[in-house]
């Protein structure tokens, strides 16, 4: 019973963390991004940070998917 509650709360926390990471990411490259951001901030590592945030987004999404499957399995077998 407590494991179900713990996993449910953990899923909710990961979802909030995923929302924050998605909001931090830079928008897709457009006209203004290419002309202004690419030239001025190339040396500061924005490209590496954006790749890192994208990888974390994919990892958390996959992790949430498997946690939800496991949560569903626990719910069916505990009832």
N, C-alpha and C positions, 0 to 999 in steps of 0.2 A: 504494500500500500504506500509506504513512504518513498519507495523507489519511483513510483509513478508520479508522485507529486514533485519529487526532486527533478526528474527528467522533464516534466512539463514546465517547471520554472526555468530550467536550463535552456530549453528551446526558446522560451520567451526572451530571455536575456540575449541569446545569440541573435535573435531576430532584430532586437533593438540595436545591437552592435553592428549588424549588417546594414541597417538603415542609415546609421551614422557614417559608415564607410562609404556607402553609395553617395551620400550627400557631399562628402568631402572631395570625391573624384572630380577631375576637370571634365567639362563637357567635351563632346566630340569635336574634332578639328573642323573649324569653319573658316571663313575668310578672315575674320579678325584674329582668330587664334594663330593662323599661319603667319600673318604679317606682323603681329605684335609680340605674342607670347613666345614664339619659336626663336626669334632673334635675341630678345632681351633676357630670357630666363634659361637659356640652354646650359649655361655654366653652373646654375644653382641646383641641378638635379631633379627638375620637375618630371622629366620623362621617366627616370628610374623610380621616383615615388609613385607615379601613376601606374607603372607596371606592377609595382609591389601591391598597391591597393587593388588592382584588378585581380591579381593572384589570390589575395586574401578573400576577395568577394567570391571567387569560384570555390575556394576551399570551404568557406563557411556555408555556401549554398549546398554543396554536396554533403557536408556534415549535417546540416539541418535535415536534408532529405533522409539520410540514414537514421538519424535520431527519431524522426517522425515514424518511419517504418518500425523501428524497435519499440517505440511508445505504443503504436497500434498493436503490435504483437503482445506486449505486456497487458494491455487492456483486454484483449480477447481471452487470454489465458488466466487472468486473475478473476474474471467474472464467472 
